[in-house]
Amino acid sequence: MTTIEELLHRRNDLSTFVVHFTRDSPSSTAYDNLLSILRVRSLEARSIYGMAKDLVSRFPDLAATQRAVCFTETPLEHAWMMCSDIEHRSMQFNGYGIAFTKTFARRNGTNPVWYLDITPGHDWLTVPITKLVQEAEAAAIRDVGLAGDPSSLATAPILRLTPFIEQMGPTSTGRKEFWWEREWRHIGDLNFRPKDIVVVFAPENTHDALSTALSSEGYKMRMLNLIDASWGLERMIGTLAGIDELGPFPV
């Protein structure tokens, strides 16, 4: 009898890993941000996600409960797609990222995002979520007055879920269709050890500089498993196996 594990290891449309890609920010490049992550061995949760964004705008103290680190479970051989210039996409990734196993991610509180359809007429899921958020806010205001109580709100069960809930469908400014990214999220910062890293993504022409920069941080070249998201699967395998001359033709 075949086990589920055996089946999943043969499903090339599903990934064993989750990947976090870095991007340029106003003060640093995607390369700098990846280097910083590897140096401090932590992914910092900086952005607020999910269906409680509006609530956080009224109660800023809730922000920490809704900030998350984002990953994609795109198979490694298709990681290049995440770094493409995609129409109507506001975030641009430049090929810098870090991958962990789903096992590591799940053990450390990372969970898939839940997508709710908001196509006109398909509001049977978003309406009850919104209502639960509103009820949590109303309860806090009822208990402590018009200002509300952020600590009381933070413990509301629905706010434990909202960072993992996103919408898909048409909006007033376009379409929100990111379910194909198969996103996973971790609330708050995620710390890791070098041995937890599966691979590090970086453009090939930066591999030497990246490994040199990290050599004094306790990393070894083989420990980093540097690959390029634009490579095909065969080249990734060959590089991870430590083959010096991949070919396909002899030099």
N, C-alpha and C positions, 0 to 999 in steps of 0.2 A: 504494500500500500504506500502511495506517495504522500509525503508530509507537505503541509502548507509551506514550510521553509524551503523545501526542494522546488516547489512550484514557483515561489516568489523569486528565487535566485535565477530562474530561467525567464522571468518576465522582463524583457528589455525595455518595455514601456514604463516600468516602475523602477525607481532608483532605491538603492540601499542607503543612499547618502542624502544629506541636506547641505545646501551651499548658501553661504552668506557672501554677497558681492558688495564691495565698497564702491563709493562714488566720490566725485569731486565735491568739495564743500567750499564756502567762501574763503576759508582760511588755509585749506590744504587740498592736496590732490588725492585721487583714489589710491595711488601708490603710497603716499605718506600715511594715509589712514590705515591701509593694510599693514604697513610697517609698525605703526603704533599699536595695532591690535596684537600683533605677534610679540612685540616687546613687553606689553603689560599683561599679555595672556588673558585678555578679557574682551568681550564684545559689549559695548556700552549701549544701553537702551536709551535712545535720544528722542524718538518721535512717538507721538500719540496716535493710536490706531483704533478702529472699531466704532461701534455705534453709540459710544458715550462721549464723542468729541465735543458736542454742543454743551453737554453737562460740565465738562472740564473747563470750558470757556467761562462758565459761571462760578465754578468752584475750582480754582487753580490748584488748590492743595491736593486734588484728586489725581493730578497729572502722573505722579509716580506709579499709580495703580493701573494706568492705561498705556504707559510707555512700553515698547516691545522691541526686541531684536528680531529681524525678519530673515527667513530662509526660503529657498525653493528646493523642491525635491525633484527638479529636472535631472534626468540621467546625465552623468558626466559627459558622455559623448555628444549631448545636445546642449551643453552649457553655452556654446557660442551663440545660440539663439537669444539668450538673456542679455547678451552684450551687443546685440544688433541695434541699429537705429530704427526703432519701430514707430510707425505712424501713431500720432495722438498719445504718445507715452511721455510723461513728464520727467521720469527718472532715466538717466543714462548711465550704464555701467561700462567700464573700460577694460574689463577682463581681469580685474584684481578681486580675489576672493579666497575663501577658506571653506573646506568641506569637513564634515563630521559624519559619523554613522548615525542612522536614525535611532539605533539603540542608545548611543550616548545622548542624543537629543531628548529622547523620551524619558530616560532616567533623570534628566535634569530639568524636566518640566516644560519641554517644548511640545507644542500640539498643532495639528493641522488647522488652518483657518476654515470656518464654516461660511459658505456663500449663500445668501438669500436672494432670490430673484425679485427685482423691483420693476420688471416690465409692467406697463399699465395693466391693471386688473390682477396682477400677481402680488398682492400686498398682504396675503393671509399670514405670512411669516414675519415680515418687518413690522407690521402694526402691533402685534402682541409684544415684541421685543421693545419697541418704543414705549408702549404703555407700561411695561415693567420698570423701565428706566425712570419714567415720569412718576410712577408710584413711589419709587425709592426716594426721589427728590422731595416729593410731597410729604413723605413720612418724616424726613429729616427736618423739614421746615415746620411741620406740625409739632415735633418734639422740642425744638430749640428756638423757634422763631423764624422770622423772614430770612435771616442770614444763613440758615441751615447749619448743619454740622458736618464738615468734611470727614471727620473720623467715623461718624455714624454712617454716612453714605458709602465710605470705602469698604465697609463690612457687608453692604447689601449683596446678597447672592448674585443678582443679575450683573453687578459690576465686576464680579470675578470672571464672567463670561464674555462681556462686551469687547475686550481687546481681540478676541478670536472670531468675532462676527463681522463679516463684510457684506456689501451689497453688490449685485451684478445686474446690469441692465441700463436702460437709458436714464440720463439725468438732465437737468436744465441746461447743462453746458456741453453735453455730448453723450458718450457711452462709458460706463464703468464695467469693463469686462477683463478682469485679471484672474479669473478662476483657472485659466490654463497654466498659470505660473505655479500652481500647486503649492501655495505658500504655507509655511509653518511659522509659528511665533513663540517667543519666550518672553514672559513678562519680567522686566528688570534686566540687569546686566547678567551675562553668562560667562562665567570663568571656565578656563580649560587648562590642561597641561599639554606640553608639546606632543606627548604620545597619543593624545586624543585626536590629533589632526590626521585626516586621511590624505588630503592633498592640499596644496596651496596653488591657486590660479594666479598667473601673472603672464603678461606678454613675454615671449621668449627672449626678446632683446633686453629684458630687465632681470633675467634670472641670476646672472653673475653678480650684479649690483645688490640684489636683494639678499642673496646668500652671504655676501661679504658683509653687508650691513648688520646681519643677524648673527654672524659668527661669534661676536663677543657677548651675545645674549643667551648663550647656552644651547643654541641650535646647531645642528650639523646638517650638511647639505642633504644627506639621505633622509634625515629626519623630516625635512620640509616637503619632500616629494613634489618638487616644483613641476607643474605642467602648464601648458597654454590652452585656454578655452577654445581657441580656434583649431587646435589639432583634432585629427580624427581619432577614433578609438584605438586603432592599431598602433598609432604613434604614442598615445598615452600609455598603453600597455608596455610597449618596448622601453619607454623611458623609465617607467616605474620598476621594470625588471632590471634596470641598470645596463642595458645593451648600448654599447658605445656607437656601433655602426649599424643603424637601422636599415640603410638602403633607401629605396628598393634596389638600387644598382651599386655595384662595387665601385670604389673610388680608384 
